[in-house]
Amino acid sequence: MKIAIAGAGALGGRVGSQLFEAGYDVTLIDMWEEHVNKINEDGLEIQTETDTYTIDIPATLPKNIDGTFDLIIILTKAMQSVEMVKTLETQGAIREDTALLTMMNGLGHKDRLKELIKEDHIFLAVTMWTAGLRGPGQILLEGSGSIIMQRADGIDTPLGHEINDIFNKAKLNSKLSDDVFLAIWEKVVVNSVLNPLCTILDKRIGEIAAYSEVDNMIGPLIQEIVDVANSRDVALDYNKSFEKIKASFPDEVAGLHYPSMHQDFSNKRPTEIDYLNGQIARYGEEKGIKTPLNEMITHMVHQLEMKNQ
């Protein structure tokens, strides 16, 4: 299977490199020219907790794509996904039978993508893997993770099983789901609590966890998100969501990690706040549910972003 990683930043680099090291035909696609050039000239440098090494994996800018792919994994930032898919179509990278799988953070990706691609070609995935981008052509891989995936229309297909098997051969700990939307919201809870708080407070996940009143701090925010999810017929559970967040606290899981939103802000890139807390607030408004904490967090992150303008 010929695979493209569309959006080869930190997490895209992780997924792409593990697939490549498992023997698959993988091409990294990214809009950052310096990053692409560095990978092609010197390879992709991978730093783990115990080792640093380089792999020679091909990379390209979207405008220079040549050829088609069987599977395209979308790992751009949420606000870049539509532009990326349109470019892939323009460049002829998407065939009639090409599958698109998104692992992007946030909500609403199915609705955006099905405006461009048939729904039965879209797979939705949630990943708990983390990664860091140290510089052009350099990624940092720490901790463990997993993937949960399902075709967007909920139908079980042989292709879904094939993709799942490919992920597992690459040691990405993948599992097929019969309710990926619940899994998406379970990930959204984690991202909508830890990502903005780490960004606003300039702390690693473990540093947030070290606060003695952390449970009282994050509990009301989790409750808002659960209420909005439940209003949309998603059976998100408060206690399970709380425990999922706390499970990420240890250093060996994600405690040493700065979330992607913190990395984006630190590197003067736009954040995905509108696709996380901002989208939750919009969904709440649609259902008549008050979300003052999510609204305030959205405003605070946008205020921070003004420093980068």
Secondary structure, 3 states (H helix, E strand, C coil): CEEEEECCCHHHHHHHHHHHHCCCEEEEECCCHHHHHHHHHHCEEEECCCCEEEECCCEECHHHCCCCEEEEEECCCHHHHHHHHHHHHHCCCEEEEEEEEECCCCCCHHHHHCCCCCHHHEEEEEECCCCEEEECCEEECCCCCCEEEEECCCCCCHHHHHHHHHHHHCCCCEEECCCHHHHHHHHHHHHHHHHHHHHHHCCCHHHHHCCCCHHHHHHHHHHHHHHHHHHCCCCCCHHHHHHHHHHCCCHHHHHCCCCHHHHHHHCCCCCCHHHCHHHHHHHHHHHCCCCHHHHHHHHHHHHHHHHHC
